[in-house]
C-alpha cells in the first residue's frame, strides 16, 4: 500500500498546476506520465529523495525539472537525463560522479549544482565542457581555470558568494566575464584585473585594498580614472608606477606604503588633482618635494626663520600648539593660538584648529581626536560633531610660505611660537594627507 508521501496518478490527475508538489517524497511512473503532459507547468519536486531511471526518462519530456531534495544522483538515473535539453535544478546534490556529470550535462540548457562546495579536476573538466549554463553558487574553492572560464561565459550575473580565495589563473579567467560579478566572500584577490572589475562595477574600495602589488601598466589604468581609489595594504610603489599615479584625478589613498624613493616622492608631489593620503612620515617626505617647487625660500622642518623664537608658517609641525597673531580685515591684529592638524601633501591646503589653547583646556580629548585624523577625513568632515567645529579652518600657504584663512587673504597668521601647553600622554602623531 502506498503511503501519503507518494505522488500517485490520482493525485496527478487532480493537480491544478498551481499547488506545489514539495510534500511528496516519491512518485509513481503513471503519475509522471500525467505530469509530463502539462507542458507549461513548473515541475518542481523539492521533496523527492529518490527517483527511478524510468520516472526520470518520462519526466525528461518536460522543459523544466526541479529535484532539490536529491543529495546525490545515481549514474543510471543521470543517464536517463542525457537527452534532457531543458532547465534542471539539482541544487541539493552535494556529491557528483564524473560519469553522472557527463550524462546530465550532455544536452541540458541550464543546470543548477549549487550544492557542490568543491569539484575535483576531473569533474571540473566535464563541467567546463557543458554547452549549457551552470550555477555553482555553493563553491568555496575554485582551482580549475577551464571551469572558471566556463562560469565567466555568462551574460547577466555570476554569483559565487562562497569563494574565499582564488588562484591567479582563476581570477584572470573570472575578470573577463561580461556579467555582473558577485564575489562577496573573498578574503584576497591576487589579480589586478579582477580587483579592478569588481571596483568599477561596485565603486567599492574594499576590492582594491586586497592588492599588494601594482605594476606600471596597472598604475596607468588608475591614472585614467577620475574618482577616489584606496590601496591600503600596498607596501611598495615603483618609481614608474608613482609617476603614472601622479596623473590621477581624485583621492589617492596609499596608507599601506612602508617606503618611498625620492623619485617616487617627487612624482607623487605632483598629484595636484585631488587629495593624497599617505602615512605621516611619507606624507612629510612628499610635502617637502612639493614645497621645494612651490614655496619660495623653503627651509627644512624645525628650522627657525626669523629668530630662535619665531617660526615660519611653512615650518609648523602637525599636532603642536603655537601661539601667534592674526591680522584680519574685520578685527585687526589679535593674539591667538592654533594647532596644525593635517596637511594635504600635494597642495598648499591644510587644516588648523584656531583658538586651540582654550579648546584644549576645555576639551583635550576633542583635540586628541582631531590630531589623529588625516587630511581626507577632516576634508570630508567625518570627525565627531561639536560646537567647536567652527574653529577648524581650511587654510592656505601662499608662494612665500605665509598662512592665510582662504585664497581671498582676508586674514593672515604670523609670528608663530611653539608652546608646551599640550602634553599628550596618549598622543598619536597626526596623519597628514
MOLINJO-V60968 format. One record per residue. N is the residue number from 1. RES is the residue in one letter. PSI is psi in degrees with one decimal (999 if undefined). OMEGA is omega in whole degrees, 0 to 359 (999 if undefined). NEAR is the number of other C-alpha atoms within 10 Angstrom. Layout:
# MOLINJO-V60968
N&RES&PSI&OMEGA&NEAR  N&RES&PSI&OMEGA&NEAR
This chain:
# MOLINJO-V60968
1&X&135.0&181&3  2&X&139.0&177&9  3&X&173.5&186&10  4&X&5.5&176&11  5&X&-0.3&180&14  6&X&132.4&179&16  7&X&108.1&184&23  8&X&171.4&180&20  9&X&-34.5&179&18  10&X&-43.7&179&11  11&X&-41.8&181&13  12&X&-39.9&181&20  13&X&-28.2&181&11  14&X&-3.8&184&8  15&X&133.1&183&14  16&X&7.7&178&10  17&X&2.5&177&14  18&X&-39.6&182&8  19&X&136.7&180&7  20&X&152.1&181&14  21&X&20.6&187&18  22&X&-16.1&185&16  23&X&-12.8&185&14  24&X&137.6&181&18  25&X&-12.2&177&20  26&X&168.9&185&20  27&X&138.5&176&21  28&X&152.1&176&17  29&X&-40.8&180&21  30&X&-37.4&178&15  31&X&-37.3&179&20  32&X&-39.2&179&21  33&X&-43.1&180&17  34&X&-47.4&183&18  35&X&-33.9&180&22  36&X&-20.0&181&18  37&X&-14.6&178&13  38&X&92.2&191&12  39&X&-35.2&186&12  40&X&4.3&183&11  41&X&153.4&174&16  42&X&110.7&181&17  43&X&85.0&178&21  44&X&114.7&181&18  45&X&67.4&187&23  46&X&-17.6&180&22  47&X&-13.0&182&18  48&X&126.7&181&22  49&X&-10.8&177&18  50&X&148.5&182&16  51&X&148.3&173&18  52&X&152.9&177&15  53&X&-37.7&181&17  54&X&-42.9&179&15  55&X&-43.1&181&18  56&X&-40.4&181&20  57&X&-38.1&178&21  58&X&-48.1&183&20  59&X&-23.1&183&24  60&X&-4.9&173&21  61&X&-18.6&181&18  62&X&162.6&184&21  63&X&-21.8&184&19  64&X&124.7&181&21  65&X&139.5&177&23  66&X&123.5&179&21  67&X&61.3&184&22  68&X&-19.5&183&22  69&X&-13.0&180&20  70&X&130.5&176&21  71&X&-15.1&176&17  72&X&165.6&179&17  73&X&127.2&182&21  74&X&153.5&181&15  75&X&-37.3&181&19  76&X&-39.6&178&15  77&X&-42.5&178&20  78&X&-38.6&180&20  79&X&-33.3&179&21  80&X&-14.8&179&20  81&X&5.7&186&25  82&X&-24.2&179&19  83&X&3.2&181&16  84&X&123.6&184&25  85&X&31.6&180&21  86&X&-143.0&182&17  87&X&124.1&188&18  88&X&121.8&179&25  89&X&106.9&175&22  90&X&41.4&188&25  91&X&-6.2&177&23  92&X&-11.4&182&20  93&X&129.5&180&20  94&X&-10.3&176&17  95&X&146.7&185&14  96&X&127.1&179&19  97&X&159.4&178&16  98&X&-41.8&181&15  99&X&-43.9&179&15  100&X&-39.8&179&21  101&X&-39.2&179&20  102&X&-35.7&181&20  103&X&-50.9&188&21  104&X&-17.1&179&25  105&X&0.7&187&27  106&X&-44.5&187&20  107&X&-7.4&188&17  108&X&144.1&175&22  109&X&-36.5&180&18  110&X&137.5&178&19  111&X&133.5&179&23  112&X&114.6&179&20  113&X&42.4&187&23  114&X&-4.8&176&20  115&X&-15.3&179&21  116&X&128.4&178&21  117&X&-18.7&177&18  118&X&158.4&178&19  119&X&137.4&176&21  120&X&164.6&179&13  121&X&-43.2&178&15  122&X&-40.8&178&11  123&X&-39.6&178&19  124&X&-37.5&178&21  125&X&-42.4&180&17  126&X&-48.1&182&19  127&X&-35.1&181&24  128&X&-24.1&182&20  129&X&-0.9&179&14  130&X&131.0&181&21  131&X&-22.3&179&14  132&X&177.8&178&18  133&X&146.9&179&18  134&X&136.1&171&24  135&X&128.5&177&20  136&X&54.7&186&22  137&X&-18.3&183&20  138&X&-5.6&183&19  139&X&131.5&173&19  140&X&-14.9&176&19  141&X&147.8&179&16  142&X&114.0&185&22  143&X&-5.9&186&19  144&X&109.8&181&21  145&X&-34.7&180&21  146&X&-43.2&178&19  147&X&-37.9&177&25  148&X&-42.3&178&22  149&X&-38.0&177&20  150&X&-47.1&180&21  151&X&-34.5&182&22  152&X&-16.4&180&21  153&X&60.8&181&18  154&X&156.4&184&16  155&X&-27.5&187&10  156&X&-64.6&184&11  157&X&136.8&176&13  158&X&108.2&185&22  159&X&114.7&178&18  160&X&69.5&189&23  161&X&-19.6&184&17  162&X&-13.7&182&17  163&X&130.0&178&21  164&X&-28.2&180&17  165&X&150.7&180&19  166&X&147.5&170&21  167&X&163.3&180&17  168&X&-38.7&181&16  169&X&-41.6&179&16  170&X&-42.1&179&22  171&X&-42.0&179&23  172&X&-40.6&180&20  173&X&-44.3&181&22  174&X&-30.9&182&25  175&X&-16.9&183&21  176&X&-3.0&182&15  177&X&145.9&175&22  178&X&-10.1&183&15  179&X&162.6&170&17  180&X&126.2&188&17  181&X&123.9&181&22  182&X&112.3&181&16  183&X&60.6&189&18  184&X&-17.1&184&13  185&X&-1.5&185&13  186&X&137.1&175&17  187&X&-19.0&179&12  188&X&155.8&176&17  189&X&114.5&184&21  190&X&0.6&191&19  191&X&124.7&181&21  192&X&-41.9&183&22  193&X&-41.6&179&17  194&X&-44.4&179&22  195&X&-41.5&182&23  196&X&-39.1&177&21  197&X&-46.6&181&20  198&X&-38.6&179&21  199&X&-50.4&182&17  200&X&-26.1&178&12  201&X&-41.3&185&12  202&X&-17.8&190&14  203&X&47.9&181&15  204&X&115.4&184&15  205&X&-12.3&180&19  206&X&-38.3&184&16  207&X&-39.7&178&25  208&X&-26.4&180&24  209&X&-10.9&176&21  210&X&-24.0&191&21  211&X&134.6&179&21  212&X&7.2&175&20  213&X&155.1&180&16  214&X&112.8&182&20  215&X&164.0&176&14  216&X&-39.7&180&17  217&X&-35.4&177&12  218&X&-38.4&176&16  219&X&-34.4&178&21  220&X&-35.5&177&20  221&X&-43.3&178&13  222&X&-39.4&184&23  223&X&-24.8&181&21  224&X&0.5&181&13  225&X&127.9&178&14  226&X&97.5&182&14  227&X&178.7&186&14  228&X&134.1&177&17  229&X&146.8&180&22  230&X&131.8&176&22  231&X&75.1&193&23  232&X&-10.7&177&20  233&X&9.4&179&17  234&X&111.6&187&20  235&X&-28.8&185&17  236&X&155.5&178&18  237&X&121.4&181&23  238&X&162.7&180&17  239&X&-41.4&181&19  240&X&-42.2&179&16  241&X&-40.0&178&22  242&X&-40.6&180&27  243&X&-39.6&178&24  244&X&-44.4&183&23  245&X&-24.0&181&25  246&X&-18.4&181&26  247&X&-3.9&183&22  248&X&147.5&177&26  249&X&119.3&178&20  250&X&-172.8&177&18  251&X&128.9&178&19  252&X&106.3&183&26  253&X&120.3&179&22  254&X&48.2&185&24  255&X&-19.9&184&21  256&X&-8.5&183&18  257&X&136.6&178&18  258&X&-17.2&178&15  259&X&163.7&182&14  260&X&124.7&179&21  261&X&162.8&178&16  262&X&-39.0&180&13  263&X&-42.6&179&16  264&X&-39.6&178&20  265&X&-40.5&177&24  266&X&-42.9&179&23  267&X&-47.0&181&22  268&X&-27.9&179&29  269&X&-10.7&178&26  270&X&8.0&176&22  271&X&81.5&190&25  272&X&3.7&183&18  273&X&37.9&179&16  274&X&-159.0&181&20  275&X&135.8&178&23  276&X&123.1&182&29  277&X&116.8&184&28  278&X&163.3&169&26  279&X&151.4&187&19  280&X&-46.1&184&20  281&X&-34.2&178&16  282&X&-31.7&175&23  283&X&-41.3&179&26  284&X&-37.2&180&22  285&X&-43.1&179&18  286&X&-40.5&179&28  287&X&-39.5&179&24  288&X&-42.1&179&21  289&X&-38.6&179&20  290&X&-46.8&183&23  291&X&-31.7&178&23  292&X&-31.5&180&14  293&X&-31.7&193&13  294&X&-15.1&181&16  295&X&124.2&181&18  296&X&143.6&175&12  297&X&35.3&182&12  298&X&137.1&175&19  299&X&151.8&178&17  300&X&154.8&181&11  301&X&145.1&179&14  302&X&0.0&179&12  303&X&127.6&181&15  304&X&144.8&184&14  305&X&-48.6&185&16  306&X&-39.7&180&10  307&X&-177.8&179&9  308&X&-15.7&185&9  309&X&-31.2&186&11  310&X&133.1&183&16  311&X&141.6&176&22  312&X&155.2&180&23  313&X&-35.2&182&21  314&X&-19.8&183&23  315&X&5.8&179&17  316&X&136.2&181&19  317&X&133.6&179&19  318&X&137.6&175&22  319&X&-4.9&180&26  320&X&150.0&180&20  321&X&134.3&178&26  322&X&133.5&166&25  323&X&143.9&182&19  324&X&-174.9&175&18  325&X&151.6&176&18  326&X&132.6&177&20  327&X&105.9&183&16  328&X&156.4&181&16  329&X&-25.9&187&11  330&X&-36.1&187&8  331&X&-7.2&183&9  332&X&-151.3&183&9  333&X&131.3&178&14  334&X&155.1&171&11  335&X&145.2&178&12  336&X&-178.5&177&17  337&X&154.2&179&23  338&X&158.9&169&25  339&X&125.2&173&27  340&X&118.7&186&26  341&X&-53.3&183&30  342&X&155.3&179&31  343&X&153.1&172&32  344&X&118.0&191&26  345&X&-18.3&185&31  346&X&28.4&172&25  347&X&-179.4&178&21  348&X&16.7&181&20  349&X&147.5&176&19  350&X&161.6&175&23  351&X&136.6&177&24  352&X&152.7&174&23  353&X&109.5&181&25  354&X&148.6&183&19  355&X&38.9&188&19  356&X&-35.3&183&25  357&X&-48.8&182&21  358&X&-38.9&180&13  359&X&-40.1&181&18  360&X&-39.5&180&17  361&X&-35.3&182&12  362&X&-35.0&187&11  363&X&74.8&183&11  364&X&-31.9&182&16  365&X&-31.5&177&14  366&X&-42.5&179&17  367&X&-42.5&177&21  368&X&-45.4&184&20  369&X&-42.0&180&14  370&X&-41.0&183&24  371&X&-25.1&181&26  372&X&-8.5&183&18  373&X&150.9&175&20  374&X&174.2&187&22  375&X&-39.9&185&28  376&X&-43.7&182&22  377&X&-33.5&174&14  378&X&-40.5&180&21  379&X&-39.9&181&15  380&X&-0.8&179&8  381&X&46.3&180&11  382&X&12.0&176&10  383&X&166.4&182&14  384&X&140.7&182&9  385&X&143.4&181&9  386&X&154.4&176&8  387&X&-12.2&181&6  388&X&0.9&182&14  389&X&-24.6&180&14  390&X&-13.0&180&9  391&X&-0.4&179&14  392&X&113.3&185&19  393&X&140.5&166&17  394&X&126.4&185&19  395&X&173.9&187&21  396&X&142.6&168&22  397&X&133.5&174&21  398&X&-175.7&186&19  399&X&-15.5&177&15  400&X&0.0&180&13  401&X&16.4&178&20  402&X&151.3&188&15  403&X&124.6&181&24  404&X&154.6&180&23  405&X&-51.7&176&19  406&X&-179.2&187&16  407&X&-10.6&174&12  408&X&-14.0&177&7  409&X&41.3&177&14  410&X&-19.6&180&12  411&X&146.4&187&19  412&X&129.4&179&18  413&X&140.7&181&22  414&X&178.8&181&17  415&X&55.9&181&17  416&X&132.2&177&21  417&X&122.7&181&17  418&X&137.9&177&19  419&X&171.2&182&13  420&X&26.6&181&8  421&X&-41.8&182&12  422&X&107.2&174&19  423&X&109.8&188&11  424&X&108.8&181&12  425&X&-26.5&179&6  426&X&27.6&185&8  427&X&132.6&171&13  428&X&138.0&181&13  429&X&138.1&178&16  430&X&150.9&179&25  431&X&77.7&180&25  432&X&146.1&179&30  433&X&999&999&31
